Amino acid sequence: MRTASCLLDVCMKASLCKGKGKDTMQPAFAEIVREIGARKGNVIERAEIEKLLQAAVATGIAGEKKITLWLQNWTSESFDAPADYALDWSSHFDRASRKVPSPETWNGLLVPELDALKKKILKERKERLIRFRGKCALSSGVALGATFPTVGDWIFEIPQPSAKDAWRSDAPATNPYQLSTEVVEGAQDGTDIVLGLNIKGDGRQDIVKYVECTGSRPRIFAFVSPPSQGAQSIRGGGDAVAFGQAVRDQFGSLLKKYDLHKTRVFFYGPFALAVFLGQHLTSVGEIQLFEYQDPSYVPSCTLRT
């Protein structure tokens, strides 16, 4: 019984380190049982067991059926995995000036293209795991996630620069996970929330300055960040999933408390996290996204969740 328990523990750890759960643990456990049967009378050290299990888990993940999606924004290029579906929006973006499309283009053309793509995939494919490739604006990430939400069983696998492995939106959420939230009163007659998501750094001053210049003050400003800010504040898929879930819960509570249905969202963080966040922003009313375009912000797309 102790041996089985030990093996189960090692299997679980090997699976979780790959961002998976019981679906990969079970075949991995079966693989090690077969190996033990083939080595009757011989001792297998824990390090060797872990190596065998990690190989089994990796093989299972590699065998998953995936939909490869290319989305072009800042560049138009080819990627390592051939595309099953592709959207090229690069003619609407300019990387040198950080110019993004107008709200009319976002809402009248680009977001509808995402909706049409989803309908096409639902009609043609049964898979729900999307392997993403593209160098995109953060608004594209949030919109992409919102189009393919977790409530529809969609999973994203996204390379995140500096991370060794791709981040997956089905990774076990880091637990416990504590957001840092600061709520600042705005105008009593304000009709929305300004939500600043500060992951890579503190953008509060820039956000407040921009909002004040518009002459449209919100009911409240809410500034949310992970336990620490900076380039390494989100350490992997587990942190990204936990952040998305926690923001959704905190955000929902604020909307209910102030009886509001509109939000202006300013996001400063990694692209993969933007996608995962979008996947969790369901049933939270109207969301207006913004992009930083030096020296300030510009509105991008509007999402109706």
N, C-alpha and C positions, 0 to 999 in steps of 0.2 A: 504493500500500500504506500509506503514511504517513497519507493522508486517511482510509482505512477504519479504521485503528487509532485515529486521533484521534476519529472518530465513535463507535466502539465504547466508548471511554473515557468520552465525554460521556454516551452512552446509559446506561451502567452507573451513573454518578454520579446522573443524573436519576432512575433507577429506585430506587436505594438511598435517596435522600433522601425518597422516598415510602413507604419500608418494603417495597419489593417487589424481586424479582430478575428472572430471565430471562423470566418470563411476560409482564412488561410491557416489558422491554428490547427484545425481538424486534419487536413491532409498532411500537414507537417508532423503532427503527432503520429499519424499512421505510418509515415515514412521512417521515423525513428524506431517505432515498434518493429517494423520489418528488419531494420538494421540490427536490432538487439537479437532478433530471432536468428539472424545469419551468423551471429558471433557468440553463440552459446558457450559459456565457460570462460569468456574473455571480458575484461573490464574495459568499459568505454568512459573516458574522462569527460567531465562536464564541458571543458573547452571544446572537445571534439563534437560533443552532442550539440552545442550551440552553433558550431560551424555547419554541421549537417542541416540543422533546422533553418538557419538563415538562408542556406542555399535552396531548401525546399520552399520557403516562403517567397523568395525572389523568383523562383520558377513559376509559382502560382500566380504572382502578380504579373509577370511577363506574359502569361498565357491569357490574361483578361482581354476580352474584346473591347476595343476602344473606337471612338469616333474622333478622328483628327480634324481639328478646326483651325484654320489660319484666319487671323483678323489683322489686316494691314492698316496702320495709322501713320506713324512717323516715317516708315520706310515701306518699300515694296520689294520683298526679297523671298528667297526660297529657304526652307528650313529642313532639318534632318528627317522629319517624318512627313511623308507625302500627305497632302490634304485630301480628306474625304469631302470637306466643304470649305469654301473660302469666301471671304468678303474683303474687297479692296477699297478702303476709304482714303487711301493716301493722297488722292487729288484734292481732298478737303482740308489737309493738314500741311503745315510747314514747320519742319523741325528747327530750322535755324532761328526763326523768330518765335517759336513756340505757339504759333497761330493755330487756333482750333476753329472748327466750323461755327457758324452763327447758330443761335437757338433755333431758328427756322429750319436750318439744314438738319440739325440733330433731330428735332421733333417731327419734321415732315418727311425726312428721307432715311436717316440712319437707324433710328430706333424702330421704325416700321420694317426695315430690312432684317433686323434681328428677330422681330416677331414672325416674319415670313419664313426665316430660316428655321426657327423652332418648329413651325407647322410642317415644313418639308422633312425635317429629321424625324418627327413623330410619325409621319406617313411612311417613311422609307426604312427606318431602323428601329430595332428593339433595344439596342444598347443605350445606357444612360451615363456612361463614363466618357467624358470629353477630354481628350489630350489637346491642350491649347498651345498654339505657337503664334507669336506676334509681338511687336514693340508698339505699345499703345498708350494713349492718354488714360489717366485714372478714371475719367468719366465713362470711357468705353468699358473699363473693367466693372464698375458698379452696374452699368446698364446690362452688361453681359450676364452677370450673376443674377440680376433681377429677372432677366428673361428665362433663365434656367435655374429656378430656385430649388432649395433643398426639399421643399414640400412636394416637388415633382420627382423626387429621388434622383435628381441630377448630381453628378459628381464631377469635379474638375481636377485635372492633374496639370500643374503649371510649373515650369522651371522658374525659379526665383534666383536671380544673380547673387552670387557668393554662397548660396546653399548648395551642398553636394548633391542632394536628392531633390526631385521635384516635390512641391507641396501638393497635398491632396486634401480636398474639402471633406473627405470622410475620415480623416485622421481623428483618433480619440482626442477630445478636447482636454487641454491642460486643466487639471483640477487639484487644488482650488485655483481660481483666477480672480484677481481683484482689479477692477477698473478704478482709475482716478477720475472723479467727476467734479467739476466746478460749475455751479449754476449762478448766473448773474442776472439780476432783474433788468428788464428793458423798459418798454413803454407799456403802461397799463392798458392802452387801447390797441396794442400790437396783436396781430392776427396769426403769427407763426412763430416757430422756433428757429434760431440759428444754431446749428449743431457743428461744432468744430472738432474734428477727429485728428488729434495731434499725436502721430506715432513716431515719425522721424525727428520731430522737433516741435518747438512751441510756436504756433502760428497765431496766437490770440491777438496780438497787436495789429497784425496785417488784416485779420478778419474783421475786427471791430472797426478799424479805420475805413475799410472798404464799405462795410454796411452803413456806417454813419454817413458816408459820402452819398449813398443812394437816397438818403432821406426817408428810408422805410425801416424804422426800428422794429425789432421783433418783441414779442411778449417776454421772452427770456433768451439769453445766450447760454448754451450748454457746451462746455469744453471737456472732452473725454480723451483720456490717454491710457496706455497700458501702464503697468507698475513702474516702468522707467521709459524714458524717451531716448531715441537715437537709432542709428542704423541697425543695431542688433537687438532692439527691444522686442521684436517678434522673432523668436528663435527657430520657428519651423511651423509645419502644418498644424500641430496641436495647439500652439499659441494662437495662430490665425483663426482657427475654428472657435476657440474659447473667446477670443476678442469679438468675433462676429456675433456669437450668441449673447454675450454680455451686453454689447451695444444695443442689440435688438430688445432685450429685456429693459434696460435702463431708458432707452428711447421711448418704448411703449408706455412706461410708467409716467414719463414726463408729459407725453401727449394726453394721457388720460387725466392727469392731475390738473392740467391747465385747459383741458377741453379744446384742444387744437387739432387741426387736420392738415396743416401745411408746414413744411420744413425746408430751410435752406441748408444744404450740406456742403461743408468745406473739408476735403480729405487730404491729409498730408502723410502718406505712407507708401508701402510697397504695392506693386500692381496686383500680385496674387491675393493679397489681403483685400484689395478693393473688390475683386471678384467674389471672394468668400463673403464679404460683408453684404454685397448686393443680393446674394442668395438668401440671406436672412431677413432682408427688408421687405417683408410681405405684410399686407393689411396695416400699413402705417400711414395711409393717406397720400397726399401729393408731396413729392420730393423734387426740389430744384437743385441740380448739381452745379458746381462751379469749377473752373480751371484757373490755375495761376498763369497769367500772361503778363510778364514784366511790363510795367512796374506794379500791377495789381491783379485783381481777379476779373474774370468775365463769366457770365452765365453760359452753361452748356445745355444739357438736356433736362427735360422734365419727365419724371417717372410717376405713374399713377398706379399705386400698389394695391 
